[in-house]
Amino acid sequence: MTGTAASPARTVRAQHVFVVERIEQLSPHLVRVTLGGDAFDGFVEAGAEQLAAADRYVKLLLPPRPGLGLQPPFDLDELRAALAPADLPVRRTYTIRRVDAATRTIAVDFVVHGDEGVAGPWALAARPGDLLQMSSPGGLWSPSDDPRVPDLLLGDDSALPAVASALEAMADDARGLALLEVEGASDELDLVRPSGVELRWLHRDGAPAGSVLLEALRALEPPTSPLRVFAHGERGAMKEARVVLHDTWGLDRSSLSLSAYWAFGRVEDAFQAEKREPVGALFAD
Ligand SMILES: Cc1cc2nc3c(=O)[nH]c(=O)nc-3n(C[C@H](O)[C@H](O)[C@H](O)COP(=O)(O)OP(=O)(O)OC[C@H]3O[C@@H](n4cnc5c(N)ncnc54)[C@H](O)[C@@H]3O)c2cc1C
């Protein structure tokens, strides 16, 4: 399916409706949903360039709560005329963790962060045969292709899928360090990575998201040679990471892929809207 309208203020990407094939609990706080069906070919064709990036992502379109009887494909113009704003499907941004041409499936890993929100609870309740609508993919970042320039990868659980994809995409002779913050030891995953890239799991053990990641970042020695950084997670933590990486270490913005993936106390709609305000900006300009 293509061409479902989105808000005129946004880039309108083609829409695709996948069918849930499988749900796996990867860890206590991460659920993998594997998606297949007829949408696969069109999705891959529409986003071939973006799907080559490690940070490839989509905008999911989900009913705001169960029980409304809304089923993809959503015609937003039609729904806007018929439903209260609070009942309209909402957008949520997710990494495409895997694209498997052999099985013609893609996989999305969802952090389950309690009863709040739309996408986390949707993933927990998902069943084979459910439909999931998403945009064509975006994505920009890929690991260093120069073994002399290492990558530093930083993330909380929300960025774990992107960091895991980046580790998998690295060349065999790549060097670097990945710091991944999760709740506890049972949330660690077995991630494929080159032998020259160290992976350190950091446990929150009840501390606020991002706090342990920042502590580990601040404990690192500043680099003395070129370094590329991929850092994503909770907004407040990413602002503090900017202070270390850019303001203190002096890394140029061109070597930083740094962004907020979510923010404490904000549903994604509010979080995205705040990107246009000072509170939502990671850099002053
Ligand atoms: C480019 C990009 C890629 C992303 N990739 C992924 C991905 O692959 N997997 C993934 O799980 N997330 C990913 N995220 C983050 C995800 O979009 C947000 O976490 C989103 O808010 C989840 O939607 P929701 O409906 O579950 O919660 P919302 O309705 O948006 O929020 C409800 C409440 O839950 C809180 N909340 C939201 N996310 C989290 C969280 N991770 N931990 C704790 N509390 C939270 C909010 O602060 C809010 O109070 C990505 C974000 C971006 C920008």
The ligand as an ORCA input file, in Angstrom:
! r2SCAN-3c Opt
* xyz 0 1
  C      15.416      7.611     15.272
  C      14.795      6.897     16.487
  C      14.884      5.523     16.593
  C      14.330      4.853     17.688
  N      14.426      3.498     17.757
  C      13.843      2.832     18.792
  C      13.874      1.401     18.844
  O      14.363      0.723     17.929
  N      13.302      0.800     19.913
  C      12.698      1.522     20.933
  O      12.180      0.917     21.876
  N      12.654      2.874     20.884
  C      13.193      3.538     19.848
  N      13.115      4.904     19.786
  C      12.467      5.603     20.902
  C      10.929      5.597     20.812
  O      10.522      6.293     19.646
  C      10.355      6.299     22.045
  O      10.762      5.624     23.192
  C       8.834      6.438     22.006
  O       8.486      7.478     22.880
  C       8.106      5.166     22.435
  O       6.724      5.355     22.238
  P       5.628      4.839     23.288
  O       4.324      4.985     22.614
  O       6.022      3.505     23.815
  O       5.732      5.892     24.490
  P       5.188      7.405     24.487
  O       3.715      7.446     24.376
  O       5.953      8.193     23.480
  O       5.623      7.894     25.927
  C       4.880      7.506     27.101
  C       5.774      7.663     28.342
  O       6.801      6.671     28.278
  C       8.079      7.282     28.454
  N       9.037      6.561     27.587
  C       9.116      6.580     26.218
  N      10.131      5.811     25.772
  C      10.720      5.312     26.888
  C      11.834      4.443     27.080
  N      12.558      3.932     26.065
  N      12.173      4.117     28.367
  C      11.467      4.623     29.410
  N      10.399      5.438     29.294
  C      10.035      5.778     28.038
  C       7.890      8.740     28.018
  O       8.807      9.581     28.677
  C       6.462      9.021     28.437
  O       6.414      9.421     29.786
  C      13.659      5.598     18.711
  C      13.543      6.996     18.575
  C      14.106      7.634     17.478
  C      13.967      9.152     17.362
*
